[in-house]
Amino acid sequence: MRIVVMGVTGCGKSTVGARLAESLGAEFGDADDLHPPENVDKMARGIPLSDDDRRPWLALVGEWLASRDHAVIACSALKRAYRDQLREAADGVFFVHLAAPFSAISARIEERTRTTDHFAGVDLLVSQFAALEPLQGDEDGLTVDIAKSTPQQAVDYTRQVIA
């Protein structure tokens, strides 16, 4: 099984993804680690990535997924086209969309900014919400309301659904 934990910056993709991978005995990866330096620099300056910026990065994410049979990766995968690119690269991709209102996510990002040196701040959140295309009925996946769930509850719910 290949799982992509998706959503806007600050929704908890890395936390939930790592816990989910551990609980499944799967390899965990963070797509942020695959961004080229130019993308990281843009995001750190609050400049949203374009589709052209994302295409080669998504190709690397797809290659990472395709080279593993049992893996979880944290990746924004905001648009249907991005998810389609990942599905074309790797068979059997299941998406877990961590969703919450803007206010809940922005509060999380403000806290993260105070405690870490993560490159993506609140200024990127507006553009990410504007770009976000939630999972559609024909996409293999589920949505978890993280405003009403702890990371462990999101993991437990995902495990129930995929069992």
C-alpha positions in Angstrom: 0.0 0.0 0.0 1.2 3.5 -0.9 -0.4 6.3 1.2 -0.1 10.1 0.6 -1.0 12.2 3.6 -2.1 15.4 2.0 -3.3 18.9 2.9 -2.3 22.5 3.2 0.9 23.6 5.1 0.5 23.2 8.8 -2.2 20.6 8.8 -0.1 17.9 10.4 0.9 15.8 7.4 4.4 15.0 8.7 3.2 14.1 12.2 0.3 12.0 11.1 2.2 10.5 8.2 5.1 9.4 10.4 2.8 7.9 13.1 0.7 6.1 10.4 3.9 4.7 8.8 5.1 3.5 12.1 1.8 1.9 13.0 1.7 0.1 9.6 5.4 -0.9 9.6 5.8 1.1 6.5 8.6 3.5 5.3 7.9 7.2 5.9 9.0 10.0 3.7 8.4 13.7 3.7 8.0 15.3 0.3 9.3 18.6 1.7 12.7 16.9 1.7 12.5 16.4 -2.1 11.9 20.1 -2.9 14.8 21.7 -4.9 16.5 24.6 -3.1 14.7 27.1 -5.4 11.3 25.9 -4.2 12.3 26.1 -0.6 13.7 29.6 -1.1 10.4 30.8 -2.7 8.2 29.3 0.0 10.5 30.7 2.8 10.0 34.2 1.2 6.2 33.6 1.2 6.0 33.1 -2.6 3.5 30.4 -3.6 4.8 27.7 -6.0 3.5 27.6 -9.5 2.4 24.4 -11.2 5.7 24.6 -13.2 7.6 24.7 -9.9 5.7 21.7 -8.6 5.8 19.4 -11.6 9.4 18.2 -11.3 9.0 18.0 -7.5 5.9 15.8 -7.9 7.8 13.7 -10.4 10.4 13.0 -7.6 7.6 12.2 -5.1 6.0 9.9 -7.6 9.4 8.1 -8.2 9.8 7.8 -4.4 6.4 6.2 -4.1 6.9 3.9 -7.1 10.1 2.5 -5.7 8.4 1.3 -2.5 5.6 -1.2 -2.1 4.7 -0.2 1.5 5.2 3.5 2.2 3.6 6.6 3.5 4.6 10.1 2.3 3.5 13.5 3.5 2.8 15.6 0.5 0.5 18.6 0.0 -1.0 17.2 -3.2 -3.4 20.2 -3.3 -4.9 19.8 -6.8 -6.5 16.9 -8.5 -3.9 17.2 -11.3 -1.1 16.8 -8.7 -2.7 13.7 -7.3 -3.3 12.4 -10.9 0.5 12.8 -11.5 1.3 10.8 -8.4 -1.2 8.1 -9.4 0.3 7.9 -12.9 3.8 7.4 -11.3 2.8 4.8 -8.7 0.0 2.2 -8.6 -2.4 1.9 -5.7 -2.0 5.3 -4.1 -4.5 6.1 -1.3 -4.9 9.7 -0.1 -5.5 10.9 3.4 -6.6 14.5 3.3 -6.1 16.3 6.6 -8.6 19.1 6.5 -9.6 21.9 8.9 -10.8 25.6 8.6 -8.3 28.3 7.8 -8.4 29.6 11.4 -7.4 26.3 12.9 -4.5 25.8 10.5 -3.2 29.3 10.8 -3.1 29.0 14.6 -1.0 25.8 14.2 1.4 27.5 11.8 1.9 30.4 14.1 2.8 28.0 16.9 5.1 26.0 14.6 6.8 29.3 13.5 7.6 30.1 17.2 9.1 26.7 17.9 10.8 25.5 14.7 12.6 26.8 11.6 10.1 25.3 9.1 10.2 27.2 5.8 6.4 27.5 5.2 4.6 30.2 7.2 1.1 31.6 7.4 1.7 33.8 4.4 1.6 30.7 2.1 -1.7 29.4 3.7 -4.0 31.8 1.8 -2.6 30.6 -1.6 -2.7 27.0 -0.5 -6.4 27.2 0.5 -7.1 28.9 -2.8 -5.4 26.1 -4.7 -6.8 23.2 -2.7 -9.2 20.9 -4.5 -10.6 18.4 -2.0 -10.7 14.7 -2.8 -13.4 13.9 -5.3 -15.7 10.9 -5.1 -13.7 8.9 -7.7 -10.4 9.3 -5.8 -9.3 6.5 -3.5 -8.9 8.2 -0.2 -10.6 9.7 2.9 -10.8 13.1 4.6 -10.0 13.6 8.3 -11.2 16.7 10.1 -8.1 17.5 12.1 -9.8 20.4 13.9 -11.8 17.7 15.7 -9.1 15.0 15.9 -5.8 14.5 17.5 -3.0 13.1 15.3 -3.4 9.7 16.9 -7.2 9.7 16.2 -6.4 10.6 12.5 -4.1 7.6 12.4 -6.6 5.3 14.1 -9.4 6.4 11.8 -7.2 5.9 8.7 -6.2 2.4 9.9 -9.9 1.5 10.4 -10.8 2.7 6.9 -7.9 0.9 5.1 -8.3 -2.4 7.1 
